[in-house]
Amino acid sequence: MQMMTPQTDKEMADYFNAQDNSAVSEMEMLGTVVAEVLQMGRPVTNKAIIARLLQRLERESDVVMLDIYRHVLELVVHKTEDDILS
């Protein structure tokens, strides 16, 4: 897959706006997952968020949503304090 480099000002603005929209979608999804965990009466922990995201990944068929779930999962996993041992 070849990626095209933006050439005009409009193309550059569109490129960066698309990046911003992706981050917003990921943060919105994280907020939705946290709300779901709270609605289930469970404490909001990384483990609970990860479990909920994995459930969503298993049930989803939309490629775009799968990508969002994976990115949110990556954010949560990389922020897990248990991994920091140094």
C-alpha positions as CSV (number, residue, x, y, z in Angstrom):
1,M,0.0,0.0,0.0
2,Q,1.5,3.3,-1.1
3,M,0.7,6.4,1.0
4,M,0.4,9.7,-0.9
5,T,2.0,12.8,0.6
6,P,-0.3,15.9,0.8
7,Q,0.8,18.5,-1.8
8,T,-1.6,21.4,-1.3
9,D,-2.6,23.4,1.7
10,K,-6.1,21.9,1.6
11,E,-4.7,18.4,1.4
12,M,-2.4,19.1,4.3
13,A,-5.3,20.5,6.4
14,D,-7.5,17.5,5.5
15,Y,-4.7,15.1,6.5
16,F,-4.2,16.7,9.9
17,N,-7.9,17.0,10.5
18,A,-8.4,13.3,9.8
19,Q,-5.7,12.6,12.4
20,D,-7.5,14.8,15.0
21,N,-10.8,13.1,14.3
22,S,-9.3,9.7,14.9
23,A,-8.0,10.7,18.3
24,V,-11.3,12.2,19.2
25,S,-13.1,9.0,18.2
26,E,-10.7,6.9,20.3
27,M,-11.2,9.2,23.4
28,E,-15.0,9.0,22.9
29,M,-14.8,5.3,22.7
30,L,-12.7,5.1,25.9
31,G,-15.3,7.3,27.6
32,T,-18.1,5.0,26.3
33,V,-16.3,1.9,27.6
34,V,-15.7,3.5,31.0
35,A,-19.4,4.4,31.2
36,E,-20.3,0.8,30.4
37,V,-18.0,-0.5,33.2
38,L,-19.7,2.0,35.6
39,Q,-23.2,0.9,34.5
40,M,-22.3,-2.7,35.2
41,G,-21.5,-1.6,38.8
42,R,-17.8,-2.6,38.5
43,P,-14.9,-0.4,39.5
44,V,-13.1,1.3,36.7
45,T,-9.7,-0.4,36.4
46,N,-7.4,-1.0,33.5
47,K,-8.4,-4.7,33.7
48,A,-12.1,-3.9,33.5
49,I,-11.5,-1.5,30.5
50,I,-9.3,-4.1,28.7
51,A,-11.9,-6.9,29.3
52,R,-14.7,-4.7,27.9
53,L,-12.6,-3.7,24.9
54,L,-11.8,-7.4,24.2
55,Q,-15.5,-8.2,24.3
56,R,-16.2,-5.5,21.8
57,L,-13.4,-6.7,19.5
58,E,-14.8,-10.2,19.5
59,R,-18.3,-9.0,18.5
60,E,-17.4,-6.3,16.0
61,S,-17.3,-6.9,12.2
62,D,-16.8,-3.2,11.1
63,V,-13.2,-2.8,10.1
64,V,-13.1,0.9,11.1
65,M,-14.5,0.2,14.6
66,L,-12.1,-2.7,15.0
67,D,-9.3,-0.3,14.3
68,I,-10.6,2.1,16.9
69,Y,-11.0,-0.6,19.5
70,R,-7.4,-1.8,18.8
71,H,-6.0,1.7,19.2
72,V,-7.9,2.3,22.4
73,L,-6.7,-1.1,23.7
74,E,-3.2,-0.2,22.9
75,L,-3.5,3.1,24.8
76,V,-4.8,1.4,27.9
77,V,-2.3,-1.4,27.8
78,H,0.6,1.0,27.4
79,K,-0.6,3.1,30.3
80,T,-0.8,0.0,32.7
81,E,1.4,0.7,35.7
82,D,2.1,-3.0,36.3
83,D,4.4,-3.0,33.3
84,I,6.6,-0.3,34.7
85,L,9.1,-2.3,36.8
86,S,12.2,-0.1,36.5
